[in-house]
Amino acid sequence: EKFVMKGMVERFNDDFIETRRKALHRFLNKISEHPILSYSQHFKVFLTAQELTSHKKQRSGLPEQDGETVRAVANSVRGLRNRPEEFTLMQEYVEDFSNKICSVDKVTQRIIKEQREYLDELKQYGPTYTQWAGSEEDLAEPLKGVARCVEGCSKETEEQIQHLSEVLVPALHEYVLCAETLKAVMRRRDNIQAEFEAKNEALASRKPENQEALQEEVDGLADRVELANNALKGDWSRWQKGMRTDLKSAFISTAEKNVDYYEKVSSRFRPITKKVPSGQFYCFSINKF
């Protein structure tokens, strides 16, 4: 994904560059594991060429782009008459998956945002208790203990936020983008089939002596439809397997980190009781968790 505005403002920020580097690394690994794309000449050039300027693909002209857009819009308006059921099921699955993964991604972003706000509060509380201990001689020991507890919780919370940001968020966001790519691939397949159906109908209405040129177009589109179908079916099972493995690994890692986080935080909440000369007892504990 391109971060247009953020890239302009923070393109030389170390964290931004590291995030992009890791994303590119994952992307290249995905290509290298693909049975067809791994043999791509473009992939080989990207990895081995000393400079890429001479290898850049020349963009098609504006009229050609407009022509492709008009055809795509016309095909989408015309619609399909005989889409295979398996591709209809795929499309329904992708729509459902996209909605769910987007929801999980938004919830995760919200959790991180709230955890950062909580971390900011903890970082303010620690020094406050330390200062308080300096002005209360009788309560100095328990107050310092609370300060150490808050500082420890702050450290654990910061590690948990970092884990979520580095493990769960990238995995979720990758499949948010992947779902959008799948939708685009399904639309492209449908457009090819819609164009094939339209040309085939036009061929049937023509006189035999005027069919030769159009027949070649129909045959070419038939080959494209078959190629698109086979490519999509081949990648579908591979994508599902990879998706389940990646998300399962990210969720399990996050769950284990959460358990570890709460165990470490809970171990810090032992009540501290202090008897003062008046005979009263002061008991300190933190019930934020």
Beta strands, then each sheet from edge to edge (+ up, - down):
strand 1: 272-275
strand 2: 281-284
sheet 1: 1+ 2-
end
